[in-house]
Amino acid sequence: MWIDTHCHLDAAEFGADDLVERERARALGVGLCVYPAVERANFAAVRELAHRTGDAYALGIHPLFVPRAGPEDLQALAAELERRVDDPRLVAVGEIGLDFFVPELCTPAMRERQWQCYREQLRLAQRHGLPVILHVRRSADWLLKGLREAAARGRPVAGGIAHAFNGSAQQAQALLALGFKLGFGGAATFDSARQLRQTWVSLPPEALVLETDAPDMPPYWCYVNAALRAAGQPQGRNSPAELPRIGAELAGLRGLSATALAELTTANALAALPRLAALRPAAARAVALAPADQPAAGWCPSSAASNTEAS
Ligand SMILES: [Zn+2]
């Protein structure tokens, strides 16, 4: 069984295909998906989707949505967590974090707002004993600072997942020491992503979880390059149904079978987000794995796209 630990299946890009894509993923062995929220406006959407598809969700305010979030949004998050904390499908606070890559978010004022919003959400995670799903972009050291501050204040944040990890070996070690797993997906399928692939192969097995970040972060076979986009073709849509093929590609880099990587990353996901254990499909609880060694044909029309351009 595979677990897509980070998937925005409620995103507008899926339109009416959300349930179709989820079933296609299930047929390929994706037993569970985690749907992180990004802003107050989609708290209900991720919860309802998780209940409809038998999956999991997280509640939080994404750093890219901080510019349009105010104190009332944090209050709404606090109230929603209070209301849903006993919902077994609520598995984390997320997606939260810091983005020091997007220029509009890097002004001193926006950095400060992101920081305050992140710290406040760590407090909520601490209050409820929930893990966190972190958005890390040029911000790993600051995220770590927030986690250490939180631990100095009270009980430590209960670990979680650093999503789309692309930091240094030292940052990886520091996150692992705080109980985090590191999320990898489509970006690591590109031959050109040398540093990311080096990180993927050099981390200890217990560090690794898989994710698609669908509809974003397409693997190379979904990716529409800049020239085609300039000619009017939209970027390829990633899907949780691509996870088994992403897993098969990444397994090869570590000299593992796809089945072994599915087993390993599923165990790691359950360790990072313990509430997932109770949500596993009955068959997966008994057998632990569905055969998933054969990459299946994907939705992506651009399978012939070259595997040379980094996303
Ligand atoms: Zn995300």
Boltz pocket constraint, residues with backbone or C-beta under 6 A from the ligand:
constraints:
  - pocket:
      binder: B
      contacts: [[A, 6], [A, 8], [A, 36], [A, 95], [A, 213]]
      max_distance: 6.0
